[in-house]
Amino acid sequence: MSKIIKRINHEVIKKTAARCKKQGITIPTFAQMRNPETIPAAIKSRLAGIGLWDVNPLNLYRITWKNDIKTGLYGDVNYFEIPNAITCVNARIVGIIGKYFPTGAHKVGATFGCLVPRLVSGEFDPEKHKAVWPSTGNYCRGGAFDCRLLDCTPIAILPEGMSKERFTWLKEIGAEVIATPGTESNVKEIYDKCWELKKDPLNIIFNQFEEFGNPIWHYNVTGPALEEAFKALHIKNGNPAAFVSATGSAGTIGAGDYLKKQFPHLKIVASEALQCPTLLMNGFGEHRIEGIGDKHVPWVHNVRNTDTVSAVDDEDCMRVLRLFNEPEGQKYLKSLGVTDAQVESLKLLGISSISNMLSAIKTAKYFEYGVSDVVLTIFTDSAEMYRSRVEELKHERGAYSQIESAKDHAGPLMHQSIDYYKELTYYERKAIHNLKYFTWVEQQGKSSDELRQQWEPEYWRSLFEDEVGYFDKLITEFNELAR
């Protein structure tokens, strides 16, 4: 019996399948997103003429790390290795690229993992339900996009202080947008709005912090993509030493559970903002690393599998954002031997991607990794999402110079320290795990019995490995009805 799908509503499934048939909608399986070479040739033949961001149901088949933007079809996993002249460590730091997903961020995968199982089981009825996407960043964008492709009605919730690019895009795609008080760290305010919307039973809340479809998608799609990226490096005696991910909703960090099963020695590193060090020191505060909501431990975080916590100063992220995107900064990096192509690729890193990179540097220094060691991470979205932030920094701090470039290379990068970095003991992990009680049991109605179950490895193995087969079965059966 599924822990996620509580009932099958055959009447709703029939209606929804007929609706999809009328509009030519079919749905990829998780297995196809992991291995898009298995997608039917008839679908591939139609993809080449469709833009990556087009509101076209066929773009459901581009929810994968393997989009080839030159052909419009598929290739190897998209990844980028940060040059040693930038990282200043011996270890190799490699991130897989979120920009080449529809919407320019990998959250379309997480939202797919939450919405589609409910859709194909009949728990979500697009004729009457609205899909509510509470978010501090790209998650609500991914949810709105998936809803448009699947002919569902989206409501996006995000803090009013997020970048204006997000609000503009959401309105353009036709989502209802609700702006809650605060900025990146104000997750509680989002939850409060969700409780308000829950009073109407037609609003179905897809809360990424508690929806297991989020980490299930990352375990089964992102984890294998990271493994493939490592193998593509062809390093003799290479060692996948660590995986770094901002905790955020704890969806992406679920890919680490997959990697640790393949490489048991691998360290899973949870990254967060120093200004709000929730895991590091039960801290709180405001910060500017957009997309990594905090001040609590997500229900879907397998804390027992987390080896270390790294806190990154958000000022370092903003300085590196300018270094990578201002012409003077790019000129300076080229003087260090960074190639034109590599400089151009640095635009693939948005603010949270830069934060992941900085935590990867900290990790390489802390564990003294060498030339055969690889630190894997995620470049969730690109600088394209933060052009307004670059302009704000220019207005606030003045024109960017070669001197500023040298400072920003020397400080946040060359001299990134291992301060605010903690290797967790067994009981430190359990202490973080126990913090879930105060958000999820006391405030959000979860049971303390399930919280205890979450400490056991089998709880997570079953979720990550058994549920996906059931999801794919339901998707396949649904597609048969929709043909």
C-alpha angles and dihedrals in degrees: 000000000000118000089209108037105062099180143003115232105196096184092055091045091055092049093046093046090052089049090051092046090055090054098039095247122157125167129228120232122237087249091057092049089052093045108022091176084080093060110115116268091234090064094043091053090060098044100072094074096048123090119236092243097038116128092239125131090231088070087074083079090059093065091111140098089238104071113141103211092193097058101023088234131081139296138150123328111290109241140152129207114214109232117251089235086068102038095041091204131110095233120086116246115205130177130188113230126248097181092082094064120093107276089026095266136083094236090095084076095052092048091047088054090054102041106035099058089053091046098050092044092053094242088117115052111195091198092067112006129084120211112228116204113194109194149150093214140333099008094079089047090053091047093049091049094048090048092054091050092048095042094246128137115250132203115192122204120190139145116278091234096064121113115291091234089072095052093045093051094046092053092047092054091051102251122149104242126208117188114204126199120278137013140272098330098046098099095137090063089055091051090051090055090049091055088051092051092045089069086078106066090207090070110084111197116217098191106186091204092064105022109103091201085076099064091031089063092048094046092052101035111019096040094056090044090057090048090052092048090054093049091048089064090068093208113176106240087357118179125207091215104173146359118216124198135159107245096229105139089348090241099113093042086062086076085070090064089060092047093048089055090054094039109026094188093057117117119228109213121197111207125200141158118282088219089062106027099175098158096032097054110350085264134165137194145105126293143170103233096113118212103030105091114194148158089113142048111255117239090233096056114112092212095177089068094052112104104182142010123219124191118202125200108241089216088064089054093051092048092050090046088061093043091054097043109032115087092233091051092050090048090052093050090052089054087060092056100266106146125237090248092051092049089051090050092054086076085072088077120086123187098281090044089056088049090053090050092051091050088050089055090049090050093050090051096043095052093034092233118192138213094287093052122095125199109202124204145155128260093202100184139350139256087258087082092057107045089120090056091054089051091047090053091050091051092045099043105023133238117343115244140188089256091055089047091054091048093049092049093047098044112039094026116026093034101033101145136213090239115125091028122125131188104210125229121211093264094044088057090049091050090055090046091053090056087074088075095071096052103032108030100032098036110020104038102249120146125253088221091062090045088058090048089054090067090066117087093221090063090063097037090056093048096047099040110025102042095055093062090054091048092052091049091054092046092051092049091047092051090053089057092046096052 
